[in-house]
Amino acid sequence: MLLSDFDYSLPDELIARYPLPERSASRLLCLDGSSGAIAHRQFTALLELLTPNDLLVFNNTKVLAARLFAQKSTGGQVEILVERVLNPHEVLAHGRSSKGLRDGMVLSLAEGGEVTVLGREGDLYRFHSKRSWFELMVEQGHMPLPPYFERADESGDRERYQTVYAEVPGAVAAPTAGLHFDNALLAKLAEKGVRSAQVTLHVGAGTFQPVRVERIEEHHMHSEWFEVSPAVVQAVAETRARGGRVVAVGTTSVRALESAAAGGALESGTGDTTIFIYPGYRFRVVDALITNFHLPQSTLLMLVSAFSGRERILAAYREAVEQKYRFFSYGDAMFLTRDEAASA
């Protein structure tokens, strides 16, 4: 398949650079993956779309304030974007500066403290700090907003670029489908009897990297750490037994669940995944998907195309543009059911 097969036209004014005042006030485009039928709803319509037999699977990763600013001894400015915390004192991070970074270079953080460049590992640098990186990020880190926001982070992003159920620190991008859930909606879903489970997948900055090959089969996915617990495996089995659906909240939950089922059956475990889901993939776990709208020619657009059919997804995106939906991380959402041809 070609990269150009996953393109669409998006007016710039439809990119949501700020969230709505209320999390659950977003619109919800519903797409039937078998028929292609489209319906326009509000996000709170999930209360009608879900049944007590269904299982919602959330990604409980917590976004780190992963962007820090530093200075070389020469005065050159450096931006550090933490990709992965290896231990409290060492991280792998993107390092951006005008003339690059050298091994052993000591950088002064903008608000006090020093970090040392230990070396390069692929596209990333290994940095050391005497102080805990978690402390540094809390004290002087900035929320790593997506580049298409074209703005610096603001105080309100600390709360809104984070799900209300975020628990396990480690992501450098939000699992954005979860941003639509507020505590009131979660309580109403629980009151209705809709079950829930939580996986963890630490979203990396690679999620924003463009695909640079024309034949998508040649693309190499970035690595992300995930965990699927025995409780999740049990919850999925119980959902199957009662005839319910496994509803993934976000593509990151899909990636975690499908990675854990790579051997054929869903198994608990933890590790790194480079799973690349594009049309032709056969889903083993996920029956329905709540997701935001994704960038043209992105791996996430390829994932939802695998789930509900490329032509149906692109038709839904054209409809969303016509109806002036809000796009991307702070935008509106979709509720997708699976094209049965994509079942394992």
C-alpha positions, 0 to 999 in steps of 0.5 A: 500500500502507498502512503498517498492512499492515506491522505486527506485535505484538512483546513487549518482552522479545523485543528483544535489548538485548545480544548473545549471548556468541558471535556465531555462536550465534544462531538462524536462521529459514529461509523459502522465499520461493516456498512459505512453508515455515519451518525453524528452524536455528542460524546455523552451518547456513549451512555446509549452506545455501550451496554453493561455487557461491554468492557471499556479498556483505558490506557492509564499512562500519565504524561510527563512534563517532558520538555525542558530547556537548557544552555551550553557553556557557550550560551547555545540553547538546547531543548530536551524532550524526554522520551523514556526514563531509564531510572531516576537519574538517566533518561533517553531524550531528543536533544535539539540545538543549533550545533548538536551535542557531544558526549560529556557535555554539561548543560545548565537547565534554565531554572537551575541544575545541570545534566550531562550528555552521556552519549547517543543511542540512535536518534536519542541521547542518554542524559544523566542528572544527579537529581531525580528526573521526575523532580526536575520535570515536576519543577521546570518541565513543560507539557510536550504539546504536539507540534501542530498546536504551533504554540507553547504550553500554558498552565491549563495544559497541565490538567487538560493534556492529561486524562482524569484517570492518568496513573502511571508516569511515562508518556510524552504524548497523551492518549487523547481519546481519553481526554473526553472522559470526565469523572461525571461521565465515568460515574454514569457509565459505571452506574449503568453497569459498563465494565472497565479495565486499564492497560498501560502504554507509554506513548512516545514522541515517535507517534508524531513522526511522519512516515518517510517511505512511500510503500508503507510496508517498509515503515519501521515503527517506533518502540513503546513500553506497555503492560497488560495485567492478568486482570485485563486478560480475565476481564476480556475473557469474561466479556467474551463469555457474556457476549459483550464487546471489548471497546478500546479507548484510543489507539494506544489501548488497541496497540497494547491489547493487540501486542499482548495477543500477538501469539494468537491469544491474549496473554498478560505481560510487559515489554516493548512493542513496535506493532504496526497495524495497517489494512490487512491486519486481523484484530484478535481482541478489539471490537469497537474503538473510541478515537480522535481524528488523526493526521493525514498519512499517519500510522494512526490513520492507517490503524483506524483504516485497518479497523473500519476500512480505508474507504469508509474512514476516508469518507467519514473524514470528508464528512467530518471536514464538511461538518466542521468537526474539531481535529486532533488531540484537543478535537472531537472523537469517533466511535468505530465498530470493526469491519468484520473482514478485519477479524482474526 
